Amino acid sequence: MDDLETAMGGAPDTASDVARPFNFRPLQAADLPMLHGWLSRPHWTQWWGPAPTLAEVQADYGAWINDPAQVQPHIANPAQSPRKPNLR
């Protein structure tokens, strides 16, 4: 078992666990509320501090989205459909 397998809790059970394709697409303004939800999750704020406001996410990431000279953020997701967080 290699370091990655150990970190992930052991070796994969099946071949399908090994080869899950991911798609990458550029982050869009319409994604920012979803990103805000992710950045507001307790496990994120535990390590990174208070969650940013939606306006802060829009200002920070919107600048990257709108400036092609900047590094372009992307969304990685399986099956082309990122899950929306359950914010109950």
N, C-alpha and C positions, 0 to 999 in steps of 0.2 A: 504494500500500500504506500503510495507517495504522499507528500506533504498536503497536496490539495485534497486527496481523498480523506486523509485524517481530519483536515479542517472541516470537510463537508459531512463528517459523521460516518465515514466508511466508504467502501467501494460501491459503485452503482449496482443495483440489483439486476438490471436488464440492459440490453443494448440500447433500448429506447431511452433509458435514463442518461446515456452518454451523449447521444446525438440529438439534442433538442435544438432545432434551428431558431436563431434569433434574427429579427429584422431590425435595421437601424434606419431611422428617418429623421430629418431635421426637426428640431423643436419648433413649434409654431405658436403664435400668440394664443390660439384656441386651447393649447395645452397648459397654459399657465395656471388656471384654477386647479387642474389636476395636480400639477407640480406643487402648488401651494399646499394642497391636501397631503401630499407625501411628506413635505418638509414640516408639517404640523403633527406628524405621528409621534407618539410618546417615545418610541425607541430612537427616533432621530433627535428629538429635543433633549433627551437624556444626555447625549454626547455633545451636541452642538449648541445647546443653549436655547433660549426662547425662539419660538417659531417666527419667521418673518411674516409680516402682513402681506395680503395679496398685492397691495400697492408696491411694497418693496420687491416682491418677486417680479412683478410686471416691470419695474424700473430696472432691476439688475439683469434679468434675462431678456427683456425686451430690447435692451441696448445691444446685446449680442445678436439677437435674431435680426435686428434691423441694420446691422453693420457688417457687410460681407467681408470687410478687412479683418474682423475679429474671428477667433476660433469659434466655429459653429457648434452649439450644443445639439445633441441628438437624443432621441428616445429609443431605447432598445426594448424590444418586446417579443414574446413568443406569439406565433400565430397572428401577427399583425394587429393585435388588439390588446393594448395595455388595460389592466383592470383599474377601475376607479376605486379609490380607497373607501372603506366603510367608516364613515366619520361619526358614528353614533356615540 
